[in-house]
Structures are given as C-alpha cells and as structure tokens.
Amino acid sequence: MAENFPVLRVMMESDDIERALALLAAHIHRDFPHDPNLVLLGIKTRGIYLAQRLARHIASAHNQQVMVGDIDITLYRDDLSTLGPQPVVGRTTIDFDVTGKKIILIDDVIFTGRTIRAALDEIVDFGRPLLIRLLALVDRCLREYPIQPDYTAQRVETDYTQVVQVRLAECDGEDRVLLCRLPEAR
C-alpha cells in the first residue's frame, strides 16, 4: 500500500503486532496441537508475511512445524474486468496437496469478504481441504459477504470513508497498523 492517506490514529505499533502474532500463534497451536496436517496459507501480499511470521512463532514457542503457502487471488476476483486490460497476476505457491489439510487462511485486513471469497474459490481448485479457518490481523467489521474471521488481533468499527493500512517491514519498511481517512472524505 503506497498510498499516504491522512492518518486518523495509529492502531498498532511494531511491538503490538508481534505480541498479537504470538497470541494468535498460541491460539492456533491450542486448536491444532502438533497437527501434521496444519497449513498456513497467506493471501498476497501482506498475508504471506503474516503467515511466515506466525509459522516462526508456532515453531519457536510451541516446537511445532507447519507448512506455509501463499496465494494470489487476482484471477478469482469478481471485479477482474475493472482492473484494466492486463491485470498483473502473481504466483500462487502451494507445494503440497491441500486435500485433507487443515488450512488457516491469512489476510492482513478483512473488510467486505470479497477477497476471502476469491481465496476460497482458488483453494478448492487445488484440492479438498478438511477444513478452512480464517485469520485476519484486523477486522473492519463491514461485510458484503457473510464471512467472519475465526482468529483476529483487533476489531475496529469503520465506515466507507476510512481505510485500515497494515504496514509490514518486509514490504513497507515498517511495522504499523493505521486507521486512515480516504482523501475525498475530508
């Protein structure tokens, strides 16, 4: 997210994000202790880095190794025709059979539910998982689809004039979560 919208407030700093990820990792381990079929699947872009960090937390704090993959949902979006004549489609990396796996689908922010719907469509093209759970670092509490996260670090009531920006060091150079206002909403 390169956009620099006016910041309404800082929701999480770097330490807050790491504490939240450690707590989320503990919840995942509690629900799936040493389960060899557990998979963390991050949605491009920030969900990938969150999945990798969660896997490290689970390994270091709970001595549990989990498989990690990532998906790019571009081809599965319901607004693909509005993205321009040649939308950039990224690579999906699932180096294992998802059939019979217990998948934790990971995204940075859940808003309308459309991204998650697209991700679910893509996952079933790779096989038939035993179950899929959803983890979102931040839940904006607005939906267009009846999709709810099973794990979340923070819920914030927003409206359509606001945006939640999750910034991660791997792609943004810093770890912060910001509640911002869209420029036209001044």
N, C-alpha and C positions, 0 to 999 in steps of 0.2 A: 504494500500500500504506500505509494509515493505521495498521495495527496496530503497536503497540510491543511486540514480543516481547523477552524477555531476550537481550541480545547475548552470544554466546559469544566472537566475535572479529571484528575489522574485517578484511575480506579485501582491500579496495581502497579507497584514498582518491582524491580528485579527480585528482591528478596521475597516479596509476596507471591510472585509467580512460582518461584522454586518451592516455597512452603506448600502452596496449593498443589503443585505437581507431586510432591512427596505424599501428601494426604490422599490424592487421587490414586496414586500407585498403591498405597496401603489398602484402599477400598477395593481396588481390582484384585490384589493378592488375597484379600479376605474372601471375595466372592469366587475366585478361581485359584485356590492354593496349589501351586506346583502342577498346574494342569498343562500337560504337554500339547494340548490342542488349542491353547490360548494364542490368539493373534492380535496384534495391534496394527490397525490399518489407518494411516494418516491420509487425509484429503489434502491435495496440493493447494497451497504451498505451506502455510503455517501448521496445518495438521500433521504434516510429515515430521517437522521438527519437534512438535509436541509428542508425537508417538515415539520418536527416538529418545527423547528425554525421559519419558515415562518408562520405557524399557530399561534405561540405565538405572532409574530409581528402583524399579522392581528387582533388578539384578543385584544392586548393591545393598539394599535394605532387607531384601527377603530371599536372597540367594535363589532367585527364580529366573531362568532364561525364557524369554518369549520371542516368538517370530515377529518381525516387523515388515510391513509392506507399505506401499503408497499407491494412491490412485489419482488420476487426473480425470475429472468428470466432464470435461468440455463437450465431448461428443454426446453426452447423455442429458445435457441441459435442455430445458423446454423453451429456452429463448435463443437457441443456437443461430437461427436465421437473423436475429437482430445484432449479432456480434460483428457483422461485417462480412465482406465477400470471402475472406480466407481466415477464419478463426484459427488461432495458434493452438494446436492440440499437443499437450505434453505426453510424457510417457507414464504408463502405469507399470509399477514393478511389484508383481505378486509372484514370487519364486517358489510357490508351494501350492498344492491343491487346497482350495478353500472348502471342499466338501467335507462335512463332519467337523469343521473347525468352529471354535467359539470366538467370534470376532468382536473386538472393541473398535468401533469406527470413531475416528477422532477428527474434530474440526476445532478451529480457534473460537468461532462465534456461531451460535445458531440464531437465526433471525426468522425467515419465513418458512423454513423447512424444505425449500426447493433444492438446495444443494444436497441435502441428505437424501431426498427422494431420488435424485440423479445418481448418487453414490450407491444406493441400494440396487437400482437397476443395473449398474455396472457390475457390482459384486456377484449377482446371480448369473451373469454371463460367464463367470469364472468357475461356477460350481454351486453346490447347495450346502451352505454352512448349517451347522446345527442350530446356532443362534447368532444374532447380531445385537449388540448393545451400543448405545451412543454416548460418547463423552464429548462435551463442549467446554472449553475453558470458561466462556462467558455465554450466558443465556439472556438474550434480549427480550424475551417474554412476548414477542409478537409472532404470530404464525399465520400462514396461508394454508398450510397442510397440518394435519393432526399428528405431528411428530414432536416427541419430547425427549430430552436427554435423560439417560439413566445416571450419569455422573456429570457434575458441573462444579466448578470452583466458585463462580459468582453469578448471581442473577441480578439484572438491572432492568427496571421498567423504563422503556424508551418509547419514543414516538418516531414518526417517519421523517422528522426534521433532524434527527440525530444519527450518528454512526458510532459504532464501537471499533476502535482500531487496536488490534493486538500487534505489537511490535516485538519481534524476536531478534536476538543478536545474530543468528545465522543468516538472516536475510535483510534485516533493517538496521543492524549495527547497535541495537539497544534492546533491552527487555522492559517493556512498559505496556500497560493497557490504559487507553484513553477513551473517555466519552467526549465526542466532538459534535459540533453543530455543522450541518451542511451549509455551504456559503449562501445559498439562496434563501435560507431560513432565518436570516437576520432580522 
